[in-house]
Amino acid sequence: MSTAHLTIDLGALVANWTSLDAMTEVDTAAVVKANGYGLGAPSVGRALAKAGARTFFVAAAEEGAILRTALGPGPTINVFSGHMAGDTDVIRDADLTPMINSVDQMLRHVEALPGAPFGLQLDTGMNRLGMEPSEWSALRDIALAQNPTLIMSHLACADDPAHPMNAQQLGSFVEMTDGIDAPRSLAATGGILLGSDYHFDMTRPGIGLYGGAPFADAAPVVTLDVPVIQTREVAIGESVGYGNAWVATRPSLVATVAAGYADGLIRAIGDGASMYAGQVEVPVIGRVSMDMITVDITDAPHASETLQLLGQLQTVDHLAACAGTIGYEILTSMGHRYHRTYTE
Ligand SMILES: *Cc1c(COP(=O)(O)O)cnc(C)c1O
């Protein structure tokens, strides 16, 4: 096996969904956009549906169609981008529920698919998707008369509980939706952790399901084991890799492993990331290449066939911190040539 081995622990995924569900009194959906944060929306979706999730969210109608094929009829599949031009056939055929973002989308939806379900997305200050208060007050009575399945908004700063934006957006959401019968949803993973004021009728966790911050108690879901292609002794003063970026200061043993930035292991991880030889931490050295990473295994007690980059000892958040990014980006960049295995 010459490509890295990505193991996706569906048992841990389900445990994370169950833990997040237990933190609220309300329904817990599952966000599986971007192919289930890179881990495979069909497998992730089926595992969560089996565990009891009845509502899923995707970013685009095309993602919804793939998920519908995996899940079959029954679960609700909501689409954050709403009803865009060209989406009508997919929305109808895959029985998707667009989260309508504007008056234009609303008109498109009711003209193309009269009576078909839809939700509404409101902008409470993030200025990314959804209707602003003025647009909403113009459309509100007409939209509500058609029984939207959900009214939702999204928090910009929920990963920082102390941020005043949270309460500000909560206030706007309440003001815009007070007295409405339709179910409401404001919280993603971060919002769940902000407490019951933020829970409304449904939560929409994504990253927490996949083992990422800000859900600190999440069980790690991914393990990435990378095969060693070759090891070599490097004398004091010799360099390793492009740009001679690393120079040995002691007689060293260096392993070259089979994954690189073409697999989503962005070059920025080179500064400070480690891999693991069993339980022993071994530093990534030199520059990350397209298909290879070099590792100083001098302190590893014995040769191993693989080194681990992600797992119990180093989570996606640890690796993300080395690269100055977030766990979401590490997950959704996971390479297509990894050999993938799902465990229960
Ligand atoms: C991505 C997304 C979520 C899930 O967010 P996490 O931080 O991954 O839990 C929920 N709602 C919306 C609108 C999103 O775009």
The ligand as an SDF file (V2000), in Angstrom:
LIG
                    3D

 15 15  0  0  0  0  0  0  0  0999 V2000
  -21.4140   25.1550    8.0090 C   0  0  0  0  0  0  0  0  0  0  0  0
  -22.6700   25.6400    8.6470 C   0  0  0  0  0  0  0  0  0  0  0  0
  -23.1530   25.0370    9.8210 C   0  0  0  0  0  0  0  0  0  0  0  0
  -22.3370   24.0490   10.6150 C   0  0  0  0  0  0  0  0  0  0  0  0
  -21.3380   24.7740   11.2930 O   0  0  0  0  0  0  0  0  0  0  0  0
  -20.2610   24.0990   12.2500 P   0  0  0  0  0  0  0  0  0  0  0  0
  -19.4830   25.2410   12.7800 O   0  0  0  0  0  0  0  0  0  0  0  0
  -19.4490   23.2030   11.3740 O   0  0  0  0  0  0  0  0  0  0  0  0
  -21.0000   23.3400   13.2900 O   0  0  0  0  0  0  0  0  0  0  0  0
  -24.3990   25.4210   10.2790 C   0  0  0  0  0  0  0  0  0  0  0  0
  -25.1170   26.3750    9.6410 N   0  0  0  0  0  0  0  0  0  0  0  0
  -24.6580   27.0070    8.5290 C   0  0  0  0  0  0  0  0  0  0  0  0
  -25.4910   28.0570    7.8800 C   0  0  0  0  0  0  0  0  0  0  0  0
  -23.4240   26.6620    7.9950 C   0  0  0  0  0  0  0  0  0  0  0  0
  -22.9710   27.2860    6.9060 O   0  0  0  0  0  0  0  0  0  0  0  0
  1  2  1  0
  2  3  1  0
  2 14  2  0
  3  4  1  0
  3 10  2  0
  4  5  1  0
  5  6  1  0
  6  7  2  0
  6  8  1  0
  6  9  1  0
 10 11  1  0
 11 12  2  0
 12 13  1  0
 12 14  1  0
 14 15  1  0
M  END
$$$$
